[in-house]
Amino acid sequence: MSTVRARVRGLSLRTRLVLFTTVVLCAVCAAMGVTTILVQRAHLLADLDQRVQDAVARSQGGARHRTGGATDLSFLSEQGQSAGTVAARLAGAAGGAVTAAEVVTEDGGRAALTAAQRAALAGLTADGALHTRTVPGLGTYRVTAVAGAGAPVLAGLPMDHVQDAVHRMAVTEAVIAGAGLLVAGCGCAVVIRRELRPLGRVAATAAEVAGAPLESPEGGRLTRVAARDTDPRTEAGQVGVALNHLIDRVESSLAGRRRSEERMRRFLADAGHELRTPLASIAGYAELMDRGAADLEPGLAWRRVLAQSARMTGLVEDLLLLARLDEGRPLESTRVDLATLVAEAVWDARAAGAGHEWRLALRVADAATVTGDPARLTQVVANLLANARAHTPPGTRVDVCVESAPGSRLIRVRDDGPGIPPALLPAVFERFTRADTSRSRKPGEGGGSGLGLAIAAAITRAHGGRVTVESEPGRTEFTVTLPSAPDAWPALSGACESPGISARPQLGRPGLRSGGRP
């Protein structure tokens, strides 16, 4: 049995469906045929039994009116007895032994039964019950015996026509069922083959995708299941839809991995370049000092070595900070007043970029407090201000605003500089993103290492916030959104607009007025 099951499982779905359908149809046809034959046989047998009872009644009546002895069967010569009718006289009132037995021949005559034939009829009780007996040389008979005024009488009729009718019906039904099964099997095979074609096309698409070179750097578009095979109302269509969704996710994952690999290659190349520059400078100065160059002042050489070392240290610290943020390491968590923090950052930016016009505005209805790491949040604001200072010409106006919104606090840094190139805007928060992508920049030119905005975005995300940017020529605005602290401080003296806003006295330092230039 297990071997048969294993063989069946090894067949294709199409073959199994056709085989299962054919077996079911065979079982149905067999059940219908057997039921029909049994019902028809019962009907024919009931009709024959009625005729046997009529025959024994005639025989009993004929025997009653005959003057002969207990062996007189002359009543078989009366009109109405059909050919093949068997009649017998039984010994005793209850029946039993056959004393005389004859059969009506085809020509209407009578023929006596042999001893063997009479023995086949012996032993019947004259109670009117119907019995089936096989008489040698005559066939199968349906017989009964009844007791009358004289000796009991037995009568029987042949069952040949019943058996012949049942046989003919069985053969006819077998032929019809066979032909019907053949037609039904062929039809089912055609229909199943046609209905499974979409599934076959889906399987072919899956095989094609499985054989596609996914590691190819070109990253061509993978094949999809055709629209005609993605009807969600059908099972094959549901498989096609699911496969297309899977292919979309695979393609998206591959594209993301390629972008990640490209960023990693760019990251490694840029990091190597940024580290190589100070290392080359340090090595150069060290070599000159080792040679004892007369035109090199030792103090200047040491200052340059220290400057390049500090630059390299800062770059490494920035990379370590990004790595820690990527790992999700917890930051310090305390209450931070953004108004004070931003005011101090603007003051520091004014000291570093005196050639720019710096403005501060507070638009808060309550205390601008958040929960976070004050040092890292200061770094976020400082990086945004440094970015505005480094990438805009002198005289550019930089507006810094602190706002409150339901459940959040916002820091906006807006300048009227040349703006960010549109091609650079989508990647502005990625690491080592610079407007000048050449590797021939001189130290101090073309901006920093390209990590400032990436660090600002990573720190903001670590605080549960986000950084966005909008830029066009003449207007660039960075917006930092941070969740507010659970409970707010009392409201400030009033909402402020730039210029001419009022704020707490401690927000500014000497020489810095909220709403005006520092």
C-alpha positions in Angstrom: 0.0 0.0 0.0 2.8 2.4 0.9 4.5 1.6 -2.5 1.3 2.5 -4.3 1.0 5.8 -2.5 4.7 6.6 -3.2 4.1 5.9 -6.9 1.0 8.0 -6.9 2.8 10.9 -5.2 5.5 10.7 -7.8 3.1 11.4 -10.6 2.4 14.9 -11.9 -0.5 16.9 -10.6 -2.2 16.7 -14.0 -1.9 12.9 -14.0 -3.1 12.6 -10.4 -6.2 14.7 -11.1 -7.1 12.7 -14.2 -6.5 9.5 -12.4 -8.5 10.5 -9.3 -11.4 11.8 -11.5 -11.4 8.6 -13.5 -11.5 6.4 -10.4 -14.3 8.4 -8.9 -16.3 8.2 -12.2 -15.7 4.4 -12.3 -16.9 4.1 -8.7 -20.0 6.2 -9.5 -20.8 4.3 -12.7 -20.3 0.9 -10.9 -22.6 1.9 -8.1 -25.2 3.1 -10.5 -24.9 0.0 -12.6 -25.1 -2.4 -9.7 -28.1 -0.5 -8.2 -29.9 -0.5 -11.5 -29.3 -4.2 -12.1 -30.5 -5.2 -8.6 -33.6 -3.0 -8.9 -34.4 -4.4 -12.3 -33.8 -8.0 -11.2 -36.0 -7.5 -8.1 -38.7 -6.2 -10.4 -38.4 -9.1 -12.9 -38.3 -11.6 -10.0 -41.4 -10.1 -8.4 -43.2 -10.4 -11.8 -42.0 -14.0 -12.1 -43.1 -14.9 -8.6 -46.6 -13.6 -9.4 -46.7 -15.8 -12.5 -45.5 -18.8 -10.4 -48.3 -18.2 -7.9 -50.8 -17.9 -10.7 -49.5 -21.2 -12.2 -49.7 -23.1 -9.0 -53.3 -21.8 -8.5 -54.3 -23.1 -11.9 -52.5 -26.4 -11.2 -54.3 -26.8 -7.9 -57.7 -26.0 -9.5 -57.0 -28.4 -12.3 -56.0 -31.2 -9.9 -59.1 -30.7 -7.8 -61.4 -31.3 -10.8 -59.5 -34.2 -12.2 -60.7 -37.7 -11.4 -57.3 -39.3 -11.7 -55.2 -40.4 -8.8 -52.4 -38.7 -6.8 -50.1 -38.9 -9.9 -52.5 -37.3 -12.4 -50.9 -34.2 -14.1 -53.3 -33.9 -17.0 -54.1 -30.4 -15.9 -50.9 -29.3 -17.6 -52.6 -29.9 -20.9 -55.1 -27.2 -20.1 -54.9 -23.9 -22.0 -52.9 -21.2 -20.3 -49.9 -23.3 -19.3 -46.7 -21.7 -20.8 -43.9 -23.7 -22.2 -41.3 -24.7 -19.6 -43.9 -24.9 -16.8 -43.1 -27.6 -14.3 -45.8 -29.3 -12.3 -45.5 -32.1 -9.7 -47.7 -34.0 -7.2 -46.2 -34.3 -3.7 -46.8 -37.2 -1.3 -48.5 -36.4 2.0 -50.6 -33.3 3.0 -47.5 -31.3 4.0 -45.6 -32.2 0.8 -42.1 -33.7 0.7 -41.4 -36.5 -1.8 -42.4 -36.0 -5.5 -44.7 -38.7 -6.7 -45.1 -37.4 -10.3 -43.5 -34.4 -12.2 -43.8 -33.2 -15.8 -42.8 -30.2 -17.9 -44.7 -28.4 -20.7 -42.6 -28.7 -23.9 -42.2 -26.1 -26.5 -44.8 -27.8 -28.7 -47.4 -27.7 -25.9 -46.9 -31.4 -25.0 -45.9 -32.9 -21.7 -42.7 -34.7 -20.8 -42.1 -36.6 -17.6 -39.1 -35.5 -15.4 -36.3 -37.9 -14.7 -35.5 -39.2 -11.2 -32.7 -36.7 -10.9 -34.9 -33.8 -11.9 -37.6 -34.9 -9.5 -35.0 -35.1 -6.7 -34.2 -31.5 -7.3 -37.8 -30.6 -6.6 -38.2 -32.8 -3.6 -38.2 -31.5 0.0 -40.5 -28.5 -0.5 -43.1 -27.8 2.1 -46.6 -27.0 0.8 -46.8 -23.6 2.4 -46.9 -21.4 -0.6 -43.4 -20.1 -0.1 -41.3 -19.4 -3.2 -38.0 -21.2 -3.8 -35.3 -21.2 -6.4 -34.2 -24.6 -7.5 -31.8 -25.8 -10.3 -33.3 -28.6 -12.3 -30.8 -30.7 -14.2 -31.3 -30.3 -17.9 -33.9 -27.6 -17.6 -32.1 -24.8 -15.7 -33.0 -22.6 -12.8 -36.6 -22.5 -11.7 -38.7 -20.5 -9.4 -41.1 -23.0 -7.6 -43.7 -23.1 -4.9 -46.0 -25.8 -3.5 -49.5 -25.5 -2.0 -51.8 -28.0 -0.3 -55.3 -28.5 -1.7 -58.3 -30.9 -1.2 -56.2 -33.7 -2.7 -52.4 -34.2 -2.8 -50.2 -31.1 -2.6 -49.3 -29.6 -6.0 -46.0 -28.0 -7.0 -45.6 -25.6 -9.9 -42.6 -23.7 -11.2 -41.5 -21.4 -14.1 -38.0 -21.1 -15.6 -35.9 -18.0 -14.6 -34.0 -18.0 -17.9 -35.6 -14.8 -19.2 -34.9 -13.0 -15.9 -31.2 -14.0 -16.0 -31.0 -13.2 -19.6 -32.5 -9.8 -19.1 -30.2 -9.0 -16.1 -27.2 -10.2 -18.2 -28.1 -8.1 -21.2 -28.6 -5.1 -18.9 -25.2 -5.6 -17.2 -23.5 -5.9 -20.6 -25.3 -2.9 -22.0 -24.5 -0.8 -18.9 -20.9 -1.9 -18.9 -20.5 -0.9 -22.6 -22.2 2.5 -22.0 -20.2 3.1 -18.8 -17.0 2.2 -20.5 -17.7 4.5 -23.4 -18.8 7.3 -21.0 -15.7 6.9 -18.9 -13.5 7.0 -21.9 -15.2 10.2 -23.1 -15.2 11.7 -19.6 -11.6 10.8 -19.0 -10.5 12.4 -22.2 -12.6 15.5 -21.5 -11.3 15.7 -17.9 -7.7 15.4 -19.2 -8.3 18.2 -21.7 -10.0 20.5 -19.2 -7.5 19.8 -16.5 -4.6 20.4 -18.9 -6.2 23.7 -20.0 -7.0 24.8 -16.4 -3.4 24.0 -15.2 -1.7 25.9 -18.0 -1.6 29.1 -15.9 0.0 27.2 -13.1 2.5 25.8 -15.6 3.3 29.3 -16.8 3.7 30.5 -13.2 6.1 27.6 -12.6 8.0 28.4 -15.7 8.4 32.1 -14.5 9.6 30.9 -11.1 12.1 28.6 -12.7 13.3 31.5 -14.9 13.7 33.8 -11.9 15.5 31.0 -10.0 17.9 30.6 -12.9 18.5 34.4 -13.3 22.0 35.7 -12.4 20.9 37.6 -9.2 24.5 38.5 -8.4 25.0 40.3 -11.8 26.1 43.9 -11.2 23.9 45.1 -14.0 20.8 44.1 -11.9 18.4 43.6 -14.8 14.7 43.5 -14.1 13.4 40.0 -13.2 10.6 38.3 -15.2 7.1 38.7 -13.8 4.1 36.5 -14.1 1.8 37.8 -17.0 -1.3 39.7 -16.1 -3.6 37.0 -17.4 -2.2 34.6 -14.8 -2.7 37.0 -11.8 -6.4 36.9 -11.5 -7.0 36.7 -7.7 -10.3 34.9 -8.2 -8.5 31.7 -9.3 -6.0 29.6 -7.3 -3.4 29.9 -10.0 -3.9 33.6 -10.1 -3.4 33.9 -6.4 -0.1 32.0 -6.8 0.9 34.3 -9.6 0.1 37.4 -7.5 2.1 36.0 -4.6 5.0 35.2 -6.9 5.0 38.7 -8.3 5.0 40.1 -4.8 7.9 37.9 -3.9 9.8 38.9 -7.0 9.2 42.6 -6.2 10.6 42.1 -2.7 13.6 40.2 -4.0 14.3 42.9 -6.6 13.9 45.6 -4.0 16.2 43.7 -1.6 18.8 43.2 -4.4 18.6 46.9 -5.3 19.0 47.9 -1.7 22.0 45.6 -1.3 23.6 47.0 -4.4 23.1 50.5 -3.1 24.4 49.5 0.2 27.5 47.9 -1.4 28.0 51.0 -3.5 27.7 53.2 -0.4 30.1 50.9 1.4 32.7 51.1 -1.4 32.2 54.9 -1.5 32.5 55.0 2.3 35.7 53.0 2.4 37.2 55.0 -0.5 36.3 58.3 1.1 37.3 57.3 4.6 40.6 56.0 3.2 41.1 59.3 1.3 40.2 61.4 4.3 42.6 59.5 6.6 45.4 59.3 4.0 45.6 63.1 3.6 46.5 63.9 7.3 48.7 60.8 7.4 50.6 61.9 4.3 51.1 65.4 5.8 52.3 63.9 9.1 54.7 61.6 7.3 56.0 64.4 5.1 56.7 66.7 8.0 58.3 63.9 9.9 60.5 63.1 7.0 61.6 66.7 6.6 62.3 67.0 10.3 64.3 63.8 10.2 66.4 65.2 7.3 66.9 68.4 9.3 65.8 70.7 6.5 67.2 74.2 7.1 64.2 76.1 5.7 61.7 74.3 8.0 60.9 75.8 11.3 60.5 73.0 13.9 57.6 74.8 15.7 55.7 75.2 12.4 56.2 71.6 11.5 55.0 70.4 15.0 51.9 72.7 14.7 51.1 71.2 11.3 51.6 67.7 12.6 49.3 68.4 15.5 46.7 70.0 13.2 46.6 67.0 10.9 46.5 64.6 13.9 43.6 66.6 15.3 41.8 66.4 11.9 42.4 62.6 11.7 41.3 62.2 15.3 38.1 64.1 14.6 37.3 62.0 11.6 37.9 58.8 13.5 35.7 60.0 16.4 32.9 60.9 13.9 33.1 57.4 12.4 33.0 55.8 15.8 30.0 57.9 16.8 28.1 56.8 13.7 29.1 53.2 14.4 27.8 53.5 18.0 24.5 55.1 16.8 24.1 52.3 14.2 24.5 49.7 17.0 21.7 51.5 18.9 23.7 52.2 22.0 21.7 54.2 24.5 22.5 57.9 24.9 22.3 60.1 28.0 18.7 60.9 28.8 17.9 64.2 30.6 15.7 67.3 30.2 17.1 69.7 27.6 15.9 73.2 27.1 16.2 73.7 23.3 15.8 77.4 23.5 19.0 77.8 25.6 20.8 75.1 23.7 20.0 76.7 20.3 20.8 80.2 21.5 24.3 79.1 22.7 24.9 77.2 19.4 24.0 80.4 17.4 26.3 82.4 19.6 29.2 80.0 18.9 28.4 80.0 15.2 28.4 83.8 15.1 31.9 83.7 16.7 33.1 81.2 14.0 31.4 82.9 11.1 31.3 86.6 11.6 30.9 87.2 7.9 27.3 85.8 8.0 24.2 87.4 9.4 22.7 85.2 12.2 19.2 85.5 13.5 17.4 83.6 16.2 13.6 83.4 16.7 11.5 81.6 19.3 8.0 80.6 18.5 7.0 78.5 21.4 3.8 78.6 23.5 5.3 76.6 26.3 8.8 75.4 27.4 10.8 74.0 24.5 12.0 71.0 26.5 12.9 67.6 25.2 14.4 64.5 26.7 17.8 63.6 25.4 21.5 63.9 25.4 22.4 67.6 25.6 25.9 67.2 24.2 24.6 65.2 21.1 21.7 67.6 20.5 24.2 70.5 20.6 26.2 68.6 18.0 23.2 68.4 15.8 22.5 72.1 15.9 26.2 72.9 15.6 26.6 70.6 12.5 23.6 72.3 10.8 25.0 75.8 11.5 28.5 74.7 10.4 27.0 73.4 7.2 25.2 76.7 6.5 28.4 78.6 7.2 30.6 76.4 5.1 28.5 76.2 2.0 27.2 79.8 1.7 29.2 82.9 0.8 29.9 85.7 3.3 26.9 88.0 3.9 24.4 85.1 3.8 21.6 85.4 6.2 21.0 82.4 8.5 17.7 82.2 10.4 17.4 79.8 13.3 14.0 79.2 14.8 12.7 77.1 17.7 9.0 76.2 17.4 6.5 74.1 19.3 4.0 71.7 17.8 1.6 69.2 19.4 3.8 66.5 20.9 7.0 67.8 19.3 9.6 70.6 19.2 11.1 71.9 16.0 14.4 73.5 15.2 14.6 75.2 11.8 17.8 76.4 10.2 17.2 78.5 7.0 19.6 80.4 4.8 19.3 82.4 1.6 22.4 80.9 0.1 22.8 79.2 -3.4 21.0 76.1 -2.2 21.8 72.4 -2.6 22.1 70.9 -6.1 19.0 68.9 -6.9 21.0 65.8 -7.8 22.6 65.9 -4.3 19.4 66.5 -2.3 18.2 62.9 -2.0 21.6 61.8 -0.6 22.4 64.8 1.5 22.2 62.9 4.8 24.3 60.0 3.6 27.9 59.6 4.8 30.7 61.4 2.9 28.2 63.3 0.8 29.8 66.5 -0.5 28.9 69.0 -3.2 32.5 68.7 -4.4 33.0 64.9 -5.0 36.5 65.2 -6.4 39.4 63.7 -4.5 41.8 66.6 -5.3 40.4 69.0 -2.7 43.0 70.8 -0.8 42.7 70.8 3.0 40.3 73.4 4.2 38.6 73.7 0.9 35.3 72.4 -0.4 33.8 71.7 3.0 34.5 69.1 5.6 34.5 65.3 5.4 30.9 64.9 4.5 29.9 63.4 7.9 28.2 66.4 9.6 24.7 66.0 8.2 24.9 62.2 8.5 25.8 62.5 12.2 23.0 65.1 12.7 20.5 62.7 11.1 21.7 59.7 13.1 21.6 61.5 16.5 18.1 62.8 15.7 16.9 59.3 14.9 18.4 58.0 18.1 16.3 60.6 20.0 13.1 59.4 18.2 13.0 62.4 15.8 13.8 63.1 12.2 15.6 65.7 10.0 14.3 67.0 6.7 15.5 69.4 4.2 14.0 71.6 1.5 16.2 73.5 -0.9 16.0 75.8 -3.9 18.2 78.6 -5.1 18.0 81.4 -2.5 16.4 79.2 0.2 17.5 76.1 2.1 15.8 75.0 5.2 16.7 72.1 7.5 14.0 71.0 10.0 14.8 69.0 13.1 11.7 67.4 14.7 12.0 66.0 18.3 9.4 64.6 20.6 8.7 66.9 23.5 9.3 66.0 27.1 6.5 64.3 28.9 5.7 67.3 31.1 6.3 70.9 29.9 7.6 73.8 31.8 5.5 76.9 32.4 4.9 78.9 29.3 7.2 81.6 28.2 6.2 85.3 28.4 4.8 85.2 24.9 5.1 83.8 21.4 8.0 85.4 19.4 8.5 86.4 15.8 11.7 87.3 14.1 12.8 90.0 14.3 11.8 91.8 17.6 10.8 88.7 19.7 10.9 88.6 23.4 12.2 85.7 25.3 13.7 84.7 28.7 16.7 86.8 29.6 18.9 83.8 30.1 18.5 82.6 26.5 21.1 85.1 25.2 24.6 86.1 26.1 26.0 89.6 26.1 25.8 90.9 22.6 23.2 88.4 21.3 19.6 89.6 21.0 16.8 87.2 20.1 15.3 88.3 16.8 18.3 90.4 15.7 21.8 89.8 14.6 24.2 88.4 17.2 
